[in-house]
């Protein structure tokens, strides 16, 4: 009678050991967040269009046109600085506290590369 009990215990014990003794699965690493792409058009619409117009055509008494002709005398650095620091004694407020450097760069690139 004892051998009838011992044999199933040994078999069950052996199965438990083999199922637990395998390699542990490596934990799945958390996905790395992807950097969000900056939507320059959305930034322009939200932050610039009110004063500079939806098509960068300018708005009387608020902001000048941002066309290739009106920006021709300015370098990209000067445009970026204007967005970042604003213009004293004008409606152009500084955006350095509102927009990230990447967003300001994207706006600069968008403004200077949009044909008008």
C-alpha positions as a Python dict, from the first residue, in 0.01 Angstrom:
ca = {
    (1, 'X'): (0, 0, 0),
    (2, 'X'): (273, 255, 81),
    (3, 'X'): (431, 206, -264),
    (4, 'X'): (99, 297, -425),
    (5, 'X'): (105, 633, -245),
    (6, 'X'): (476, 701, -284),
    (7, 'X'): (485, 652, -660),
    (8, 'X'): (216, 918, -737),
    (9, 'X'): (380, 1159, -490),
    (10, 'X'): (715, 1115, -664),
    (11, 'X'): (560, 1166, -1007),
    (12, 'X'): (369, 1477, -898),
    (13, 'X'): (675, 1610, -720),
    (14, 'X'): (887, 1553, -1028),
    (15, 'X'): (636, 1735, -1248),
    (16, 'X'): (629, 2029, -1010),
    (17, 'X'): (1007, 2052, -1001),
    (18, 'X'): (1044, 2041, -1377),
    (19, 'X'): (776, 2304, -1430),
    (20, 'X'): (932, 2538, -1174),
    (21, 'X'): (1295, 2472, -1252),
    (22, 'X'): (1300, 2612, -1605),
    (23, 'X'): (1443, 2944, -1704),
    (24, 'X'): (1249, 3240, -1585),
    (25, 'X'): (1111, 3462, -1855),
    (26, 'X'): (1290, 3793, -1865),
    (27, 'X'): (1063, 4077, -1760),
    (28, 'X'): (931, 4272, -2054),
    (29, 'X'): (1087, 4618, -2047),
    (30, 'X'): (850, 4912, -2039),
    (31, 'X'): (813, 5067, -2383),
    (32, 'X'): (1037, 5365, -2437),
    (33, 'X'): (824, 5672, -2491),
    (34, 'X'): (876, 5810, -2839),
    (35, 'X'): (950, 6179, -2866),
    (36, 'X'): (646, 6360, -2984),
    (37, 'X'): (671, 6524, -3318),
    (38, 'X'): (625, 6898, -3303),
    (39, 'X'): (328, 7011, -3509),
    (40, 'X'): (446, 7353, -3627),
    (41, 'X'): (121, 7424, -3808),
    (42, 'X'): (-78, 7368, -3489),
    (43, 'X'): (167, 7583, -3294),
    (44, 'X'): (130, 7861, -3550),
    (45, 'X'): (-249, 7839, -3544),
    (46, 'X'): (-258, 7845, -3165),
    (47, 'X'): (10, 8106, -3096),
    (48, 'X'): (68, 8320, -3404),
    (49, 'X'): (-234, 8330, -3636),
    (50, 'X'): (-432, 8578, -3427),
    (51, 'X'): (-175, 8851, -3486),
    (52, 'X'): (-2, 8735, -3805),
    (53, 'X'): (-302, 8589, -3990),
    (54, 'X'): (-398, 8234, -4076),
    (55, 'X'): (-195, 8256, -4398),
    (56, 'X'): (88, 8465, -4247),
    (57, 'X'): (-53, 8766, -4433),
    (58, 'X'): (-36, 8992, -4125),
    (59, 'X'): (-315, 9161, -3930),
    (60, 'X'): (-346, 9537, -3933),
    (61, 'X'): (-236, 9700, -3604),
    (62, 'X'): (-137, 9363, -3454),
    (63, 'X'): (136, 9181, -3641),
    (64, 'X'): (324, 9211, -3968),
    (65, 'X'): (307, 8962, -4250),
    (66, 'X'): (546, 8670, -4223),
    (67, 'X'): (616, 8622, -4591),
    (68, 'X'): (943, 8548, -4764),
    (69, 'X'): (957, 8913, -4874),
    (70, 'X'): (893, 9056, -4527),
    (71, 'X'): (1139, 8817, -4364),
    (72, 'X'): (1413, 8844, -4627),
    (73, 'X'): (1625, 9084, -4419),
    (74, 'X'): (1617, 8856, -4111),
    (75, 'X'): (1826, 8547, -4045),
    (76, 'X'): (1669, 8235, -3898),
    (77, 'X'): (1850, 8317, -3571),
    (78, 'X'): (1691, 8663, -3561),
    (79, 'X'): (1347, 8516, -3628),
    (80, 'X'): (1399, 8252, -3359),
    (81, 'X'): (1515, 8519, -3113),
    (82, 'X'): (1209, 8730, -3190),
    (83, 'X'): (977, 8437, -3120),
    (84, 'X'): (1168, 8353, -2803),
    (85, 'X'): (1228, 8702, -2664),
    (86, 'X'): (944, 8902, -2822),
    (87, 'X'): (977, 9260, -2940),
    (88, 'X'): (971, 9543, -2684),
    (89, 'X'): (704, 9809, -2731),
    (90, 'X'): (504, 9589, -2971),
    (91, 'X'): (233, 9326, -2939),
    (92, 'X'): (499, 9056, -2995),
    (93, 'X'): (522, 8880, -2660),
    (94, 'X'): (808, 8648, -2568),
    (95, 'X'): (726, 8279, -2607),
    (96, 'X'): (1032, 8134, -2431),
    (97, 'X'): (825, 8062, -2120),
    (98, 'X'): (535, 7918, -2318),
    (99, 'X'): (702, 7713, -2589),
    (100, 'X'): (993, 7472, -2565),
    (101, 'X'): (1313, 7540, -2760),
    (102, 'X'): (1213, 7256, -2998),
    (103, 'X'): (875, 7418, -3059),
    (104, 'X'): (1035, 7757, -3125),
    (105, 'X'): (1278, 7592, -3370),
    (106, 'X'): (986, 7420, -3545),
    (107, 'X'): (796, 7749, -3573),
    (108, 'X'): (1102, 7925, -3711),
    (109, 'X'): (1152, 7655, -3971),
    (110, 'X'): (784, 7655, -4065),
    (111, 'X'): (758, 8032, -4092),
    (112, 'X'): (1070, 8065, -4305),
    (113, 'X'): (993, 7771, -4532),
    (114, 'X'): (625, 7840, -4602),
    (115, 'X'): (597, 7994, -4948),
    (116, 'X'): (391, 8313, -4968),
}
